[in-house]
């Protein structure tokens, strides 16, 4: 995350090697950002992580490993036409 007012940069989710963010959602009412990351950890075993980032406090609130099928379907990809 980059905060233009202060120039501060903060990492919302750092899942690890070969595990990549693949879905991002925001709870605008509570200023929370949720990041789902999944992939082959160390190139060997499947992992899925869910990160909760507080936009007001500008810090990671929670990081939890989850079972892949336990989360809602990913949001469809949006392609910008410029």
N, C-alpha and C positions, 0 to 999 in steps of 0.2 A: 504494500500500500504506500502511496506517496501522498502526503498531505501538503497541498500547495500553500496554505497559509503559513506553515512553519518550515516547509522544506524537509520535514522529517520523513524518513523511509522506514517502514516496518514490514516484516514478513508475516503474512497472515497464515500461511500453511507451509510447512517444510516436512514432507512425508518421508523422504529418504531416497536411496538409489533405486532407479527404475520404477518408482511408484509416482505417478503423475496426477496433478489435479485434472479432473474431467467433468466436474459439475460445480457451479457456483450459484448460490442463492442468497437473497438478502431479506431480512425481516426489517423493513423500513420503520415500522412502528417502534421497535426497540433498538434500532441501529446495530443489528447483529448481522454478520456475514458468515455464511456456512460454506465450507469447501469440502467436497468429496474427492478423495484421491485413491486411485487403485492401480495395481500393476504387479509385476513379478519382483518382489523384494529380493535384492542381491541377485536378480536374474534366476531365482530358483523357485520360490513359493509365492502364491497369490496372497496379497494383502489389500484390505480396503480400510481407509481411515476417514473419519469425519472430524473436521476442525470447526470450532466456533470462535469467531474473532469479534471483539467488542470495538465498534468504530468510535464510540465516544471516549472510552479509556485508552484506545489505541494499543490494545494488547490481546494476545491469545488467551481465551478463557478456558477452553477445553480441547483436548485431543483424545479421541477414543477409537480403538480398532473395532470394526463392526463386521458382521456377516454380510456378504455382498447382497443377498436377496432380501435383507431386512429393510433396506432403504427404498423410498419411492423411485419410480423410473426417472432417468436423467432428463433434463430439459432438452428440447430439440435445439440443434445448432442454428444460430441466426447468422445469415450471410448478409453483410452490408453491401448495398449497391451504391457506389460513389461515382 
